[in-house]
Amino acid sequence: MKKKNTILMILVVVLVVLCAGYVGIVKYKEVQDQKQQDASEAEEEANKIVLNQMDSITRISFNTTDGELAFTYHDDSWHYEADEAFPLDVSKINLIQNNLNPLEATRKLEEKEDLSNYGLTQPAKTVTVTDASGNQKVLNIGSMNEYSGDYYASIAGDDNVYTIGTELVNSLDVTLDDLLKLDTIPYLTESDITQIEYKTAAESVVYKKEERVKAAEETEQETQSSAAEETSASAASEAETETVWTETRNGTTVDLNDSSKITDAISNISQLSVNSCEAYNVSAEQLAAYGLDAANSKDIIITYNDTTSETQEQKTFTLHIGNLSTQQTSYYCVRIDESTQVDRIVEFNIDDIISSLQQVGEPVQETEAESSDAAVESAAGN
């Protein structure tokens, strides 16, 4: 027995030693792997070719089909230098800035040929960046390497030729119109919208959605049933609700028998989006030129539940509709809420909404087949 205990103790000691050895080997391997990773990262860092790195960029300029565009950073935001009232999409300038700073080359050409072979005698793009201290760096971007997809580039004052990735080039492929921040229209569905008002200088018509309890209807079968069954059926019926659209015109409110045109209008509203900008920084006095003053504008005022907010608060959105654009005649000039921009929306999209709203109160037209069926039923009844 004593011999067996001794053997067991030896085996336990051996197992502990083996476990300790295994742990030691694992730790050693982890240390070696970390050293190898650190060495690899250090080598990669040493081999980086940084073409630009500044503490902060305060000005960016580059050439486009609209000529040279310049943007300056002040008051915690980017601004279009030529017109500070321009509604700049700051996110697009931030993207250019991030692609420029830092800017790394994918490689440096060891054997340089004539610059014309790289499209650098007349660069496709020239970008100038300036930091807070006034230091400047000029980057020339030439043609694309058809094998790698990278672009040839050079830095003013540096005789070398480099290649850079596509991110910066793609972000610079813009016009001034591309950099304009358009007004947005909320995406709305039939369940979101609770009221639509169509308003002109001459009249205002309001279409409102209501949820009502259905009226209890006794059938012949229910009349013959027991009192208990009638009570149960009535309670179940009273609990049911239905959606009813009403129309208020000239102070008179009526229920709509057919809400299909409201549904059509909502469907068209949900697909609306601003296509482009006609003018910006427009004063109240200038709105008449676009048919967007009170005397000429057609307004669609939509009340809806904002499902994007936790409280689903009720909000109102107004689409002011003016004249057709003089620059793009198949577009209406519109104004979103009280924006100082005059935007454009495709003509037929607006016409479809107005047409649907104008037909809401009209009687449903019977088809020839329906008229024929009605005539047959009338003759049969006689």
N, C-alpha and C positions, 0 to 999 in steps of 0.2 A: 504494500500500500504506500509505504514511504517512498519507494522507488518510482511509483506511478506519479506521485505528487511532485517529485523532483523533475521528472520529464515534462510534466505539465507546466511547471514554472519556467523551465528552459524554453519551451515552445512559446510561452507568453512573452518572455524577454526578447526572443528572436523576432516575434511579430511586431513588438514595439519598435525594435531597431529597424526592421524593414519599413514600417510606416513612417518613421522619422526620416529614413533615407529617401523614401518616395516623396515626402513633403519637401525635403531639401532639394531634390532633383527638380520638382515642379517650380519651386521658388527660383532656383538657379536659371531655369529655362525662361521664366518670366522676366528676370533681370536682363538676361542676354537678349531676349526679344525686344525689350524696351530700349536697350542700348542700340540695337540694330535699327529700330524705328527712329530713334533720336538722330542717329548718324545719317539715315536716309533723308529725314526732314531737313537736317542741317545742310546736306549736299544739295537738296532741291532748292533751299533758300539761297544758297550761294550761287546757284546756276540761274536764278531768276534774272530776267532782263527787264528792269523797270524803266519805262519810258517817261512816266510822269507820276509823281507823288507829292502832293502839297498838303499842308496842314488844313487849309480851307481855300475853296475857290469862290471868288466873288464876282467873276465875270466869265461868260462863255460866249464866243462868237464863232459862227461857221457859215459857209456859203450854201445856198439852196437855189432852186429855180426862181425863187422870189428875190434873189440877191442875198447880200449878207444879212444875217439875223444876229442880233446881240441881246444878251440877257444879263441883268445885274441882280445881285443878291443884296437886299437890305430890308430892314424892318421884318426880319424873320421869314422872308419869302423871296421868290424869284419874280422878276418883272421884265416885261418886254421893253427894252431900252428906248425904242423909237416912240412908244406910246404906252405910258404906264396905265392907262385906262383899259388897255386890251385885256379881255378876260382869259388870262393864260392858264392852260392846264399844267399846273406846277408839277404834277406827277411825271410828266414826260420830260421836263427839264431835269428833275431829280434823277431820272433814269440815265440821261446823258451824262450828268455829273458823276454818278456812280460808275459808269463805264469808263470815264476818263480818269478817275482818281480813286485808287491807283490804276495805271494802265501798264500792262505787262505785254511784252512781245513774246510770240511763240518761238521765234528764233531770230538770230542775226546772220545775215548772209556773209559768209567768209570770203567769197570771191565775188566782188561787185562788178556788174556790167554797166553799160550806159544807162542813165536814169530813165531814158525814154522807154527802155524795155520793161520798166516797172510802172509806167504811167505816172512818173513823178516829175517830169519836166513841166507838165500842166496837170497838177493833181486834181482828181475828181472832187476831193474835199480838202479844205484847209480849216483847221480848228485852232483857235487861239484861246488859251485859258490864262486867267490872271488870279493871283492870290491876294490876300488882304494887305500884303506889303508892297504890292505893285509888280511883283515878279511875273514874267510872262513866259509861256512856252508855246511854240507853234508846231503843230503836228500836221504833216502832209500825208494824205492817204491816196494811194494810186490805184492800180488795177488789181483784179483778183487773180490769185494763183489758181489756174484751172485744175490742178491736181489735188491741192490741199483744201481749197475753198477759202484760205486765208487771204488777207489783203496786204499788199506791200505798203510800207510806211517809212517816213523819215522824220527826223526832228531838226528844226532849223538850228544851224550851228554844229550839227553832228553829221559827219560825212558817211556814216553807216546807213545801210538799208536793212529794215527789219520786216517781219511779218506779224500781223496782229489778227485776232479772231474776228468773227462777224458781229459780235454784240454791239460794239460801238458804232460800226458802219450802219447797221440796221436802225439803231436809235436816231441816227442823224439823217435818215432818209425821210424827211418831213418837209412840208411847206408851212407857211404861217397859218393857213386855215387848219392844218392838222393839229396845231398847237393851241387852237382856240377851244376853251371849255364850253361845251354846249349845255343849255338847260336840259333838264331831264323831266320825264313824265312818269309818275308812279305807275307800276304795273297793277292793274285792278281787274278783278273778276266779278261776276254777277253776285257772288256771295258777299263781296266786300262793299259794293255800292248800295247805299240806302236812299239816295235822292239824286235826281238829275234836273237841273233847271236850264232851259233854253231861253236865252234872253237877248232881245234886240231893243233898239230905241223905241220901237212901236209896242211891243208886248213882252210878257214874261209868262212862260208855262212851266209848271213844276210837276215832275213825276216822282212820286214818293212810294217807297216800298213799306208795306205794313205786314206784320205777322198777326193774324187773327185766329181766334178760336172758332172752329167750324160749328155751325148751328146744328143742334140735334134734330135729326129727321126721323119721324116714326114711319115705319113701313107697315103694310097690312099684316105681315107676319108678327111684327113686334106687338101690334095691338092685341093679337090673340094670345100672346105669351103671358106668363105669370107676371105679377107685379114685381117680384124679386128680379126676374130676368130683365124687365123693362128698366128698372133702376140701374142694374149693372151695365146694360147696353148704353143707357143715356150717359152715365158717368164716363164710360170709355170714349163715347162720341165727343163729349164736351172737352175731353183732354186733347183731342186732335187739333192741330193748327194748320193754317194754310197761308201762303204768301199772296198778297193782293197788292197790285199797283194802282195808285190813284192818280188822277190828273186834276190839277188846279189851274183854271184859266179864268181870268177876269173875276176872281173872287169866288168862283163856283168849283166845288170839288166833287168829282164823280169817280166811281170805280171803273177800271178798264176791264172790259170783257175779254180782250185779247192783248196779251203782253208780249207777243212775238216781236213786235217792232222795237220795244224796249230792249229785249234780249239781243236783237240785231245791233242796236246802237252800242250796247255794252260790249258786245263781241268786237266791234270796230274800234271802240275806245281802248280796249285791252291791247290792241295791236299798234297803237299810235307810238311813234317815236320821232324826235326831232332829227331832221336830215342834215341841216346845215344852218349857217347864220347869215342873215341878210344885212344886219347892222348891229352895232353894240354901242353902249353908253348913250342910248337915245333918251332925249329929254321928253317931258310930258307934252311940250309944245310940238315936238317933231312926230308924235304918234299919228297925227291926222294924215300925214303923207303916206302912211302904210295902211290907212283905213282902220286904225286901232284906237281911235278916240271914241268917246262915249256915244257920239252921234252916228257912227258908222259900224262899230265893232259888233259882231255876233259873238255872244259869250255862252259857253257851255260850262256850268258850275256843278261840280260833282262833289257830293258828300259821301264819305266812305269810312269804314272802320280800318284803321291802320293795324294790320295783322303783324307787322314787324315789331311793334312795341309790345311790351309785356302787358300793359293795361288795355291794349287794343283801343286806344283813344280815337275819337271821331275827328276826322280832318276834312278840310275842304280844298279842292284843287280847281282852279279856273283856267280854262283855255280861251283866250281872246282870239278871234278869227278876223283878219282884215282882208286887204286886197290880194290879188295874185301878185307874185313877185315880178318886178320889172326886169330882174336879172335872170331868173329861171321861171318862165311863165307857166310851167306845169306845177308850180308850188304856191301854196298860200303863205302869206306873211302872218305869223302868229306870235302871241306873247303869252308866256307862262306866268300866271299869277301877276306879281308886280315887278317882274324882271325888267331891267333896262336893256335887254337884248331883244331884237326882232329876229325870230327864227323862221325856218321854212319847214313845212310839212307837205307831203305829196298831195296834190289837189284832190284826186279821187278818194283818198282816205277820209278827208274832211267832208266831201260831198256825200259819201255814204252815211256818215253819222247824222248830218243835218237832214238828209232825205228820210232816214229811219225815224227821227224824232218828229218830223213834220207829218208823218203818216200814222203816228201812234193812235190818234183819236178817230181816224177814218174807219168806216165799217169794213169788215173783211169781205173781199170780193169773192163771190162764188164762182167756181169753175163751171164750164159747160156741163160736165158730168153731174156735178152737184145740183145744178138747176134742173136738169132732166130728171134726176131722182126725186127731187122735191115735187115736180109736176106730176110724176107717176103716183106718188104717195097721196097728193091732193085729189087726183082723179079717183083713186081707189077709195078714199074716204067718202067722196060724194056718192 
